[in-house]
Amino acid sequence: MSTSEVWYGVITSRGPRQQEPRLRVSDHPFFRGMNPALIEAAGQGSVDTTYDTGELLVREGEVADRFHLIFHGKVAVEVGGSEGIRRTVQTIGPGEVLGWSWISPPYLWQFDGRAVKETRVVSLDATVLRQALESRPVEGYRFLQRLLPVIGQRLENTRVQMLEFQDV
């Protein structure tokens, strides 16, 4: 990534790609209808990034310091299998979110997130987001109400995949 600029709290990172329209946290479906003050606070220092096919957004075991809002593309949520083989638990796309390991200690990713095709995200800084949620308990609760179904779906998909691995 060669340049960065701040725009409405979002740092836009660009490599050699043509300039694309800037993304806003408030435009992502996950944040629709949420308190504008929470969105502004949570979006401070966010980064608009494009990932190439095969590139990792998050790596299992590394520090979970971002909450990714997917605007374009697809991401495979992967878990380690036997003999070091990565298995896709779920594929997520535009309008979905990646990452919840940043919410509570030890703040380590439990999965890999790999771009299946070119993928554009806005990544929120986890520390800033936690502070925004903690300082606004009512909005923080609403945020968690939106996030819990995502967590539940990922866990269910993982369970199903693990059962399939055992049958192989």
N, C-alpha and C positions, 0 to 999 in steps of 0.2 A: 504494500500500500504506500503510495507516494505522497499523498497530501491529505490533510484533514482540515475541517473547518467546523465551527460551532454554529448551529442553526436551531433556534427554539429548544435549546438544551440538548440537541442531538449532534454528536460529532459525526460528520460524514467522512468515511474513509474511502478513497478511490485508488485503484491501481490504474493500469493502462486502458481500462474500459471507457467507453464514451460516457459523458456526464448523464446521469439519470435523474429524474425528479426526486427531490428529497422526501424521505419518509418521516412521518410523525407518529409518535407513540399513540396519540389520540385517534389516529386513523385505523389502528389495529382492532379487530372485533373483540378481543379479550378486554380492552379498556373502554369499549363503547358504553356510554351511560354512567361511567364512573365520575366521581367528583373531579372537576377540572383542576382544583388545587392539588389533589393527590397525583393526578397525571403529570402536572408540571413538576412537582417535587420528585416524583419517581423517575422522571425522564432526564433529570440533570446528569450530564456526563454520559448519556447513552451513546452508542456507536452504531451507525448504519454501515453494514459490511456485506459484501458479496463474497460467497464462498464458491470455489470451483468444484466440479464433480469429483467426488472422492475425498475432498478435504474435510478434516475433522473440525466440528464446531466445539465439541467437548470431548474429553478423554476420561474414561473410567479411572478413578483413583486420584485424579488431579483436583486441585482446588476449584470448588464451584463458586465462581465469583460473578456470574452473569445469569440473567433471565432473558431468553431469546424469544422475540416475537417474529414469527415467520410471515413474511409478506409475499415472497415468490419462491418457487422451487419446491424441493422435497428433501426431507431428512430421514434417514434410517436410524432408528433407535436400536442400538446393538448391545448385546451382552456376550461375555466370553463363554465359549463352550469348551468341550473337551479338546485336548490337543491344540489349544490356542486358536481354534476356529471361532470367528465372530458370527453370531446369529442375530438376524433382524427380529426384534420383538414387535415393532410397529413402524410404519412409515407415516410421517406427518407432513402436512403441507401448509399452503397459504391460510392464514386466519388462525393457525394453531400456535402453541407455545412449546418451547423446549426448555426443560430444566426446572427442577424443584428441590434439588439437593442443597441449594443456597439458603433455604429457609431455616434450617436448624443444624447445630453442630453435628458432625465434625466438618460440615461444608465441603464434602468431597463428592465428585460425580460418581453415580452408581452405574452409569451406562456410558457408551460412546454415542455421539451424535454425528453422523457422517452425511454430507451432502450427496444425494443420489443424482442430482443434476444441479446446474448452477442455481444457487439459493441466496436470496437476499433477506437479511434480518436486521432488526434493530435490537441491540443487546443492551439491557439495562444493567447498571452497576448494582450488584447484590447488596453491598453495604448501604448505598444510598436508598435503595428500594426498601430494605428492612427498616431503616430510620424513618422513611416516609410512612410506612405502615404502622410502626410502633407509635409514632406521634399523632396518628389519626386512628384510634382503635375502632371506631365504627366503620370507617372505610377499609381498614385492615381486615376486619371480619368479612366484609363483602368481597374483598379480594380473595380471601381464603375460600369463601363459598364458591367462587368461580374456579379456583385452582384445584380444590379437592376432587371434583369429578375427573379432571385430567389425571391426577395421581391414581385414582381408582382404576381408570381405564388402562393405564400403563401397567399397573400391578396385575390386573386380570389378563392382559395380553402376555405378560411375562409368564404367568402361571400356565396358560394354555401352551405357550411355546416350550416351557420346561417339560410338560407332560408329553408333548410330541417328541422332544429330544430323547426321552426315556424309551419311547416306542421304537426308535430307530435301531 
